[in-house]
Amino acid sequence: MSINPTPAILQYPRIRKSPFFYASRRHGVGMYSVYNHTYHARHYGDPVAEYWHLLNGVTLWDVGVERQVEITGPDAFDFTNMLVPRDLNKCRVGQCKYVFVTAEDGGIINDPVLLRLGENHFWLSLADSDVLLWAKGLAYSLGMNVQIREPDVGPVQVQGPKSREVMVDLFGESIQDIPYYYAVDRELDGMEVIVSRTGYTAELGYEIYLHNASRDGVRLWEKIWEAGRPYDMRVIGPCHIRRIEAGILSWGCDITYDTNPFEVGYGFEATWMVDLNQEADFIGKSALTRIYNEGISRKLVGVEIGGPEVGSFNDGSMIDVFPVRDPNGLRVGDVTSACYSPRLERNIGYAMVPISYHELGTPLVIETQHGPQDAVVVEKPFLDPKKQIPKQFERQEEAAVSK
């Protein structure tokens, strides 16, 4: 009996392609990862060059990996308000909110941007973890009258100081009237979209959510690309340098199922993010109330790291190779994200450490790829803590509404 020596061929891998996959790869993807079970373009050759173009020009991102969970039906408000610890009574129709989806023990299942599209109509624009089945299971077990599904929607991001000009050329002058963290319905060449003033950069920027994305994804991409040509638009991946500077956390690196909002800097000071005084009995409320009263044993802190440049950080693998030690050599924690900031001209990052090490100025030793380096606990975010950069073009009345 002979054995066929022909090697197996992998066909139809169970990894999805975003609606913009074929359009975005034409620009020369340098690296893919998998995010929400979908191929994700991480960068297009030089992450540092992408960073500088984001700061000085306009960039286009394929973020079709931000899968949407849509919640509708008579109980949609009550259900969504139970899903997150933020009080959605303070969220207007047309407004967006950064939220946590919390577990019964207070852990963070996801940190999506929530879009309230109607009184009982919500989208959760997901980070990299599964929420659809969690939400469907909760709704079923609680007997709530809601419909939960993943709509045929795909977002792209247009980010950077010249994004405003591109968006005006696409949608007209009125697009400038969208306040920070609000969204509006628009039509572009017969394509239905929702445009929001949000993004993963803390720069001026927009997200365009395309309906019927599986049909029109490539067409929308090409339309935006043509509008961006006069402004030297570049296609880039998620800019981790900029998001670390801005204090933006990454699910799977800085926050996970095993961290709670208080540990990662939301809750004690940011009571709007975890509102324990609201009437709604949201998932994890009792656990987070207990944690609030008892305190935490560890905290995510900002760190400056000495020594040679640690790189631009792309895929989170630094978690395994950047241990944090005290000055006596005792391992006390781990770096969760780190990079060299070309603008600040130093290494920066986040580290999860015991609460006894969280005070500003605490000396640490962090083992980078260059060996042990002196480090110090510093305040985060590292730049623009009041988010003045993304709000820079708001009129006074718009700025007041967006708070």
N, C-alpha and C positions, 0 to 999 in steps of 0.2 A: 504494500500500500504506500503510495507516494503522497507527500504533502505538498500542496501548491505553495511555491515560495513567493508568489506575487504579494507584495506588501499591500496592506489595507489602505484605502483611500478615504479620507474624511470628506463626507458630503453633507451638505445642509446642517452645519453646526447650529445648535440651538442658541444662537446669539443674534439678536435683532440688528437691523440696520436702521439708522434714523431716517426720517423723510428727506434729509439733505445729504445722505451718505455719498451718493454718486456725484453730487455737485461739489461738495466740500473737498473730496479727495483729489479733484482736478488741480487743486492748489499745492499739491505736494506734501501730503501728510508725512511727518517724520516719525510719529509714534502713535499707536492706538493702545487704549486700554479698554476694559469692559466696565460699564457703569449702568446700573439698572438693566442688566442682561442685554446691553446694547453696545455696539462698537462706539468708542468715544475717541475722537481725534484730540490728542493731548498737546501736540505742538507741530509746527511746520518747519523745523530745522534748528532755530536758535531762540530759545525761550527769553534770553536777555534782549535780543533785538525786538521780539514781540512785546516785551514789557515797555521798552522805550517808545514804540509806535503807539501803544495804548495810551501812554502819558501825553503824547504830543500830537496824535493824529486821530484816526478813526479805524476801528477794527470790527470784523465780522466773525461771529463764532457759531459753529454748529452745536447747539445745545438741545438737539432733539432727544437726548438721553434723559432730559427732565420730563419724565412721564407724568401725565396728569391723572389724578384721581378726581372724578367729578361726582359731587353729592347733590342730589336734587330730591324733591318730594315734600310732602306736608311737614315732615319732622326734620327736614334738612338742617335748619338753623340749630335746633336743640341738639341734634346728633353731632354736628360739627363743633358746637360749643362744648360738648362733652369730650370730644376727641383731643382738644388742645387746652393748655392751662391759661391761655390768654383770653380775656373777656371779650367775646365777639359782639356784645352789645355796643362796644365802642368802635366797631368796624362798620363804616358806611357802605352801602351798595356802590360799587365802583372803586373801592379802596383795596389795597393790598397790605398784608401784614406778614412779617417774619414770625413764624410760630414753631414751637416744638410739638411733636406728637409724642405723648408720654405713655409709658407702660404703667401697670398697676403698682410697681415698686418705685416709680419715679424716674426710671431710666428713659433715655431718649431714643425713640424708635426712628425718628426722622426729624429733619428741621427744614420743612418746605417753606416756600412763599405761598401764602394763601391769597386767593383772589375771590372777592365776593362779587359775583356777577348779577345777583338778584337777591330778593329777600330770602329765598330758599334755594339758592343756586351758588355752589362753591366749587372752586378748583383748588387742589393741593398740587403745587408744582414741585415735584419730589427731588430730594437728594438721593444718595445711593443706598437705599434699602427698601424692602418690600412693604407697602402700606395697603395696597388694594385688598388683599385677602384679610389682613387685620381688620380693616374697616368693615368689610362685608360680614366677617364673623361676628363682630360686635353688634352690628345692626340686626343680624338674625337672632342672636342670643337675647337681645333686649326687646325684640319685637317692635322695632321702630319702622315707621312708614317712610322709607327712603329708598332711592335708587342709587346704586353705587357702581360706577363703571369707569373704564378708561376710554375717553373719547378719542377720535381721530384728530388729534391736535399735536402740533410740533412747534416749539419755539426756537427762534434764533436771537442772538444778542448783537446789538450795534452799540459799541462802547468807545468812549474816548471824547476829548474836547470838541472834535469836529463832527460828532454824531448828530448834533443838533441840525447842522446844515444838510446832512444827508436825509434826515427824517423830514425836514421841511420840503426838500425837493420831492420826496415820495408822497407826502400826505398833505402838504400845504402848511401855511403859517399857524393854523389853529393847533397843530400838534405841540407847539410850544406851551400851550396852556395847561398841559397835564401836570399836576403837582407831583412831587416826589412820592412814590409808592401809591400811585393811583393808576387806573387803567380805563381805556375807552375802546368802544367798537369802531372799526373803520373798514373801508373797502378799498382794495388796491387792484385795479385791472380785473374786476370781477371776483377777486379772492377775498373771502371774509377773514378778517384778522382782529385780534385784540392787541392793542399797543399799551405797554405799561412802562412807567419810569422806574425800572428796577434793573439789577444786574449784579454780577459777581466781582465787582471791581472797586466800588466806592468812588468811581469816576462818573462824570456825566454819561448817561447811557440809557438805553431802551431795550426792552424785549418785545418781539413781535411773535404772537401766538397765532399760528395758522390753522384755521379749520380745514377739514378735508386735506390734511397734510400728506397722506399717502398718495393723493392724486396730484397735488399742486406744489409739493416741496421743492422740486428742482426749479420750477417756474418762479416761485417767490425768491429763491436764492439768487437766480440770475437777475431778477429785477432789482434787488438790493445792490448786487455787485455793480451793475451798470450805473446806478445812482451814486455809488461811492467812488467810481473811477476819477472824477474831477478832484476829489479830495484825497487821492492816494490811499484809498482804503486797502488794508491788508487783512488776510484771513489768519487768525491765530487760534490757539487752544486756550484753555482756562489758565489765567495768569496767577500762579500761586504766589509769586513775589508780591504782587499788588494786594492780593487778598490777605496775605499775612501782615503786610504793613498796615492794612485797614482794620485788622482785628476780626476778619471774617473767618468763621470756623468751618472746618470740613468734616462732614460725617464720615466715620470710618477711620479718621486720624485723630482729630481733637475731641470729637464727641462720638459716643457709641451707645449701645444698649446698656453698658455697664457704668455710664456716667449720668449724673443728674444735673439739672440746670444750675443748682447752687454751686456745684463743683466747677463748672465751666464759666462762671461769672455772671449768670443770669438768675435773678431771684432775690438775693438780699438787697442789692442796690436797684436792680431792674425789676421792680415789683410789677410793672406793667406786663412783663413777659410771663411771670408766674403769679397770677392774681389769686391769692389764697382767700381773699375777702369777698370774692364774687359769689353769687348765689348758686351757680351751676356746680354740680358735683362731678367735676371732670375726672377722667381716668388718671389715677395716681395722686389725687388730691390729699387723701389721708396720709400716704407715704411722704409726700412733699411737705405736708404740715409738720409731721414728726421730724423730718430732717431739718426744717427751718427752726424748730424749737430746740433740737438737740445739737445743732451745728454739724459741720462737716470735718472730716479727718484729712482731706486732701483738696488741692485746688490747682486749676490750670493757671499758670502765670506766664507773663512775658519774660523773655530772657534775651540778653545780649551775650554773644559768644565771641571770645577772642580768637586769635590765630588766623590762619589762611582762610580764604573764601570757601564756604561749604557748598556752593553751587546754587542752582535755581530751584531745586526741589520739584519733582514731577509726579511721583507715584506713591508717596507715602512710605517707601521702604526704609526711610530714616528712622522710623519707630524702632526697628530692630537693631540699629547700629549706633544710636546716640544715647547711651545711658547717662543718667545724671547722678553725680556723686557729691557728697559734702566735702569740705576741705580736708577731712581726715581719710577720705577714700571710701567711705561707706556708700553703697548704692542706695539712693533714696527715691529715684523716679526715672522717667523717660521723657525724651523730647518727642512731641507729637507732630510738630511741623517746624521746619527751619529752612532758611535760605540766606543768601547774601543779597542785601538790598543795595543795588547800584546807586540809588539816590541818597540813601543814608550812609553809604560806604562802610557798612558793618554787617556782621552776621546777626540775624534776629530770628526769633521763633517762639514757640510755646512749649511749656513743659508741665507735666502733671507731677506735683511734688506733695509731700506731707504738709499739712497746714502750718507746721512750725517753721517751714522754709518759705512762706509766701510773702513775707514782708519785703517791701522795696529796699534794694541795696543788699539783700542777702547774697553772700558769695557762694558760688557753686563751681563744680568742675564738670564739664561735659565732654564726653569722648566722641570726637568727630572722626571723619576718615583720616584726619591728620594727627590723631592722637589726642591725649587729654588737653583741654583748653580751659583757661579761666573764664568764668561766666558770672553774670550778676542778674538778679531779678529786677525787672524794670516795669514801668507802667505800660499797659496796652489799651487801645491800639497805639501803634508807633507813630502814626500820622493822622491828622485831621479827625480828632475824636468827635467833633460835633457834626461831621458829614457836610461841611460847607462846600466841598468840591462838587458833589453831585447835585446840590441844591442851588448852585451859583446863579442859574438863570431864572429862578422863580421870582415872580412879583410878590410884593408884600402880602397881598390877600391870599395868594396861592400857598405861600409858605405857612400861613396861619392855618389853612385848611388841612395841610398835609400832616400836621402833628397829631 
